[in-house]
Amino acid sequence: MKKLVLSVLMAALAFFNVLQPAMAGEPARPELSLSKAIEMAVKQNKALKIDELEIERTEALREEAADRLSFTPTGDSGYDPEVEAAWYSLLQADLTWRMSKKSYDARLDGITLAVCQLYWNVLKAQENVKVKELALELARLELQKSQSAYRLGLTGRLQSSGSAASVKGLEQAVADVAEAESALAAAQNELDKAYLKLNQMLGLHPGDRPVLVDKLEFSPLQVADLDTEVNRVLENSPSVWLAEQKVTQKKYSTDLMFASGQYTPYDVRQAELAQAELDARNARDALEMQVRELYHTLKSLEESYKSAEQAAATTQEELKEKQVMFRLGMATRVDVLAAEVSLASANYALTDLAAQYAYNKMVFQKPWAPAYSGTGG
C-alpha cells in the first residue's frame, strides 16, 4: 500500500513539474498606458538611482564645507587665507551639488523620451504585423485561385495564359506565399524585439506582452515665434547650463587654489578659463542650430503626414467600393482583400510618420533628452 501511495505521489509531482513551466511560460498581458510605462521606467532605472546617490553625496560634501566656514567673508572682514579657502570650497561644493541635481532632471527627460520611443516602436511593429498577415492571406487566396485554374487547364505552372491572364502562374503563386510567410515571420520577430526592449526598460519579464492602451495621435506643433522658442529652449537646457557652470567652477577652482597658496601660472589659468568659456558658447550655438533644424524637420513631416492622410482616405474609399462590388457579385474576395492590404499599408505609413513626428517634437522641446535616454536618439 505504501508503495502505491508513493507511486501516485511521484506521478503527481512529475505531472506538476511538467505543467509548471507551461504555466510559467504564459506571457502577462496587463494594460499599459504611456504614463504608467514612464513611471515604471523611472522606478527601476539604474542610472537614475546613481544620479540620486550623487545628489546625496554632493549635498553631504556641501554641508561639510558649510560647517568648516565660521562666517561669510566680506570686504570689511579682512583677508584670512583659511576663511577664503573655506569660502571658495563652499561655493564649489554648492555648485557641484546644483549641477548633480540638474543632471538628474535631464536624466528624467531622457528616460521619458526613451520610453515614448520604445512604446511607439511596439505600436508600429503591431501595425506592420497586421499588414503582413493580410498580405499572407491575400497570397494564399491567390494561390488557391491559381491551383483551381491550373487544374482546369486555364493557366500554366510558370505563368498565366489565355483567358486566365489575371491568374498567376502556379509556381509564382507558391513563391509569393513563401515570400509573404517570410515577411510575416520577420515582422513578428521585429515585434518581439520591440517588446523585448520595452520590457527591459520597464523591468518586465522578456516574454510579457502588455496591451498598450495609448494610441499614436498626430498633434501638430504650435510655435508662434521660432526665435522665442529657441530662447526658451536655451534658457531651460541642462546641457547649456552645465557648460556655463563649468566656467564658474573653473573660476572657483582657481580662487581656491590661490587662497590655499597653490600657484598656477597666469597664462595657464587664462587658457583654461578661455577653454571653458568657448565650450559653453559652442554648446549654446550647437543647441540653437539643432532646435532650428528640428523645427524644419517637423514642418517637412507635417507635409508628409498630410499626403499620407490623403492617401489613406483614398484607399479607404477604394475599399468601400470593392466591398459594395463584392456584395453585388462584381468583385471577388481577392479584390476586397487586396484593398484591405492597401489600406493597412496606408495606416502603417500614418503610424510611422506619427511616431517620427512625436519623437522629433519631444526632442525639439527638450533637445538634451537623447543624450540622457540611453537609446542613442
C-alpha positions in Angstrom: 0.0 0.0 0.0 2.8 2.4 0.9 4.4 1.7 -2.5 1.2 2.5 -4.2 0.8 5.8 -2.4 4.4 6.7 -3.1 3.9 5.9 -6.8 0.8 8.1 -7.0 2.6 10.9 -5.2 5.6 10.7 -7.6 3.3 10.7 -10.6 1.5 13.8 -9.3 4.8 15.6 -8.7 6.0 14.7 -12.2 2.8 16.0 -13.7 3.1 19.2 -11.7 6.7 19.7 -12.8 5.7 19.3 -16.4 2.7 21.6 -16.0 4.6 24.3 -14.1 6.9 25.5 -16.9 3.9 25.7 -19.3 2.0 27.8 -16.7 5.1 30.0 -16.0 5.6 30.5 -19.8 2.2 32.2 -20.3 3.0 35.9 -21.1 1.5 38.5 -18.9 -0.8 40.9 -20.7 -1.6 43.8 -18.4 -3.0 47.0 -19.8 -0.2 49.6 -20.0 -0.6 53.3 -20.6 2.2 55.5 -21.7 2.3 57.4 -18.4 2.4 54.1 -16.4 5.2 52.9 -18.6 7.2 56.1 -17.9 6.5 55.7 -14.1 7.7 52.1 -14.2 10.9 53.0 -16.1 11.7 55.8 -13.7 11.3 53.5 -10.7 13.7 50.9 -11.9 16.3 52.9 -13.9 19.8 52.2 -12.6 21.4 55.3 -14.0 18.8 57.4 -12.3 19.5 55.7 -9.0 23.2 56.5 -9.4 22.2 60.2 -10.1 20.1 60.2 -6.9 23.1 58.9 -4.9 25.3 61.5 -6.5 22.9 64.2 -5.3 23.1 62.8 -1.7 26.9 62.6 -1.9 27.4 66.2 -3.2 24.9 67.5 -0.7 26.8 65.9 2.1 30.0 67.5 0.8 28.3 70.8 0.6 27.1 70.6 4.2 30.6 69.6 5.3 32.1 72.6 3.5 29.5 74.8 5.1 30.4 73.5 8.6 34.0 74.4 8.0 33.1 78.1 7.4 32.7 80.0 10.7 31.4 83.2 8.9 30.8 84.6 5.4 33.8 86.7 4.4 33.1 90.3 3.3 35.2 93.1 2.1 35.4 94.6 5.6 36.4 91.4 7.3 40.0 91.4 6.2 41.9 88.7 4.4 42.2 85.4 6.1 43.6 82.6 3.9 41.9 79.8 5.8 38.5 81.6 5.7 38.9 82.4 2.0 39.8 78.8 1.2 36.8 77.6 3.2 34.5 80.1 1.4 35.6 79.0 -2.1 35.4 75.4 -1.1 31.7 76.0 -0.1 31.0 77.8 -3.4 32.5 75.0 -5.4 30.7 72.3 -3.3 27.4 74.2 -3.7 27.8 74.4 -7.4 28.7 70.8 -7.8 25.5 69.8 -5.8 23.3 72.0 -8.0 25.0 70.5 -11.1 24.2 67.0 -9.9 20.5 67.9 -9.4 20.4 69.4 -12.9 21.9 66.2 -14.4 19.2 64.2 -12.5 16.4 66.3 -14.1 18.0 65.8 -17.5 18.0 62.1 -16.9 14.3 62.1 -16.2 13.7 63.9 -19.6 15.9 61.3 -21.3 14.0 58.4 -19.7 10.7 59.9 -20.7 11.9 60.2 -24.3 13.3 56.7 -24.4 10.1 55.1 -23.1 7.9 57.0 -25.5 10.1 55.9 -28.4 10.1 52.2 -27.3 6.3 52.3 -26.7 5.7 53.7 -30.1 8.0 51.2 -31.7 5.8 48.4 -30.4 2.7 50.2 -31.8 4.4 50.5 -35.2 5.5 46.8 -35.1 2.0 45.7 -34.4 0.7 47.7 -37.3 3.3 46.1 -39.6 2.3 42.6 -38.4 -1.3 43.4 -39.4 -0.2 44.4 -42.9 1.9 41.2 -43.3 -0.9 39.0 -42.0 -3.3 40.4 -44.6 -0.7 40.1 -47.3 -0.2 36.5 -46.5 -3.9 35.9 -46.5 -4.1 37.5 -49.9 -1.2 35.4 -51.3 -2.9 32.3 -50.1 -6.1 33.2 -51.8 -4.1 34.0 -55.0 -2.6 30.5 -54.7 -6.0 28.8 -54.3 -7.1 30.7 -57.4 -4.0 29.6 -59.4 -4.4 26.0 -58.2 -8.0 25.9 -59.4 -7.1 27.5 -62.7 -4.2 25.0 -63.1 -6.5 22.0 -62.5 -8.8 23.3 -65.2 -6.0 23.9 -67.6 -6.6 27.6 -67.6 -3.1 28.5 -66.5 0.4 27.0 -66.6 2.9 26.3 -63.9 5.2 29.1 -64.7 2.9 31.9 -66.0 -0.7 32.7 -66.7 -2.0 32.5 -70.2 -5.1 32.9 -72.4 -8.4 33.7 -70.6 -6.7 33.3 -67.2 -4.5 36.4 -67.7 -5.5 37.7 -64.3 -4.4 34.5 -62.6 -0.8 34.0 -61.6 1.2 31.0 -62.7 1.2 28.2 -60.1 4.8 28.4 -59.2 4.7 32.2 -59.0 1.7 31.9 -56.6 3.6 29.4 -54.5 6.7 31.6 -54.4 4.5 34.6 -53.4 3.1 32.6 -50.4 6.6 31.7 -49.3 7.7 35.3 -49.6 4.6 36.5 -47.6 5.2 33.9 -44.9 8.9 35.0 -44.6 7.8 38.7 -44.4 5.3 37.9 -41.7 7.9 36.0 -39.7 10.3 38.9 -40.0 7.6 41.4 -38.9 6.7 39.2 -35.9 10.4 39.0 -35.0 10.6 42.8 -35.1 7.5 43.0 -32.8 9.2 40.5 -30.4 12.3 42.7 -30.4 10.3 45.9 -29.8 8.5 44.3 -26.8 11.8 42.9 -25.5 13.4 46.4 -25.4 10.3 48.0 -23.9 10.0 45.2 -21.3 13.7 45.6 -20.4 13.4 49.3 -19.7 10.2 48.8 -17.6 11.6 45.9 -15.6 9.0 43.4 -17.1 9.6 39.8 -18.0 11.1 39.5 -21.5 8.1 37.3 -22.6 5.4 39.6 -21.3 3.1 41.2 -23.9 1.5 44.2 -22.2 -1.6 45.7 -24.0 -0.7 49.2 -25.0 -3.8 51.3 -24.4 -2.5 54.7 -25.7 -2.5 55.0 -29.4 -0.3 57.3 -31.5 -2.0 60.6 -32.4 -0.7 63.2 -34.7 -0.6 66.6 -32.8 1.0 69.5 -34.8 3.5 71.7 -33.0 2.2 75.2 -32.2 5.0 77.7 -32.4 4.1 81.4 -32.6 7.6 82.7 -33.0 10.7 80.4 -33.6 13.2 82.8 -32.1 11.2 83.0 -28.8 11.0 79.2 -28.8 14.7 78.9 -29.4 15.5 81.2 -26.5 13.1 79.3 -24.2 15.0 76.0 -25.0 18.3 77.6 -24.5 17.3 79.0 -21.1 15.9 75.7 -19.9 18.7 73.4 -21.4 20.6 71.5 -18.7 23.5 70.9 -21.2 23.9 74.6 -21.8 23.6 75.4 -18.1 26.1 72.8 -17.1 28.6 74.0 -19.7 28.2 77.6 -18.4 28.6 76.5 -14.8 31.9 74.8 -15.7 33.2 78.3 -16.4 32.1 79.4 -12.9 33.5 76.2 -11.5 36.8 76.9 -13.1 36.9 80.4 -11.5 36.1 78.9 -8.1 38.8 76.3 -8.5 41.4 79.0 -9.4 40.4 81.2 -6.5 40.5 78.2 -4.1 44.0 77.3 -5.3 45.2 80.8 -4.8 43.7 81.1 -1.3 45.3 77.7 -0.4 48.7 79.0 -1.5 48.9 76.9 -4.6 50.4 78.7 -7.6 49.4 78.2 -11.2 50.9 80.4 -13.9 48.6 83.2 -15.0 48.7 82.1 -18.7 47.7 78.6 -17.8 44.7 79.9 -15.7 43.6 82.2 -18.5 43.9 79.4 -21.1 41.8 77.0 -19.1 39.2 79.7 -18.4 39.0 80.6 -22.1 38.6 76.9 -23.0 35.6 76.6 -20.6 34.0 79.7 -22.0 34.5 78.5 -25.5 32.9 75.2 -24.6 29.9 77.0 -23.2 29.5 79.2 -26.3 29.8 76.1 -28.6 27.2 74.2 -26.5 24.8 77.2 -26.9 25.4 77.6 -30.6 25.1 73.9 -31.3 21.8 73.7 -29.4 20.4 76.7 -31.2 21.2 75.1 -34.6 19.8 71.8 -33.5 16.5 73.4 -32.5 16.1 75.3 -35.7 16.9 72.2 -37.8 14.4 70.2 -35.8 11.7 72.9 -36.5 12.2 72.5 -40.3 12.2 68.7 -39.9 8.8 68.9 -38.2 7.4 71.1 -40.9 8.5 68.6 -43.5 7.0 65.7 -41.6 3.7 67.7 -41.3 3.5 67.9 -45.1 4.4 64.2 -45.4 1.6 63.3 -42.9 -0.9 65.4 -44.8 -0.1 63.5 -48.1 -0.2 60.1 -46.3 -3.5 61.0 -44.7 -4.9 61.8 -48.1 -3.6 58.5 -49.5 -5.2 56.6 -46.6 -8.5 58.4 -47.2 -8.4 57.5 -50.9 -7.6 53.9 -50.0 -10.4 53.7 -47.5 -12.9 54.8 -50.3 -11.5 52.2 -52.7 -12.0 49.5 -50.1 -15.7 50.6 -49.6 -16.2 50.4 -53.4 -14.7 46.9 -53.6 -16.9 45.8 -50.7 -20.0 47.1 -52.5 -19.0 45.5 -55.7 -18.3 42.2 -53.9 -21.8 42.2 -52.5 -23.1 42.8 -56.0 -21.1 40.0 -57.4 -18.9 42.3 -59.4 -15.7 41.7 -57.4 -14.0 38.8 -55.8 -12.8 38.2 -52.3 -9.3 38.6 -53.7 -10.2 42.1 -54.9 -11.5 43.1 -51.5 -8.6 41.6 -49.6 -6.1 43.4 -51.9 -7.9 46.7 -51.0 -7.6 45.8 -47.3 -3.9 45.2 -47.7 -3.6 48.6 -49.3 -5.5 50.3 -46.5 -3.5 48.5 -43.8 -0.2 49.6 -45.5 -1.5 53.2 -45.7 -2.4 53.1 -42.0 1.0 51.8 -41.1 2.6 54.7 -43.1 0.5 57.1 -41.0 1.6 55.4 -37.8 5.2 55.5 -38.8 5.0 59.2 -39.6 3.1 60.0 -36.4 5.8 58.2 -34.4 8.6 60.1 -36.2 6.8 63.4 -35.7 6.0 62.8 -32.0 9.7 61.8 -31.3 11.1 64.9 -33.1 8.6 67.1 -31.4 9.7 65.9 -28.0 13.4 66.4 -29.0 12.5 69.9 -30.3 11.1 70.8 -26.9 13.9 69.2 -24.9 16.9 68.6 -27.3 19.1 67.5 -24.5 17.0 64.4 -23.8 18.6 62.0 -26.3 21.9 62.3 -24.6 20.3 61.1 -21.4 18.0 58.5 -22.9 20.4 55.6 -23.2 18.9 54.8 -26.7 21.2 56.9 -28.9 18.2 59.0 -30.0 
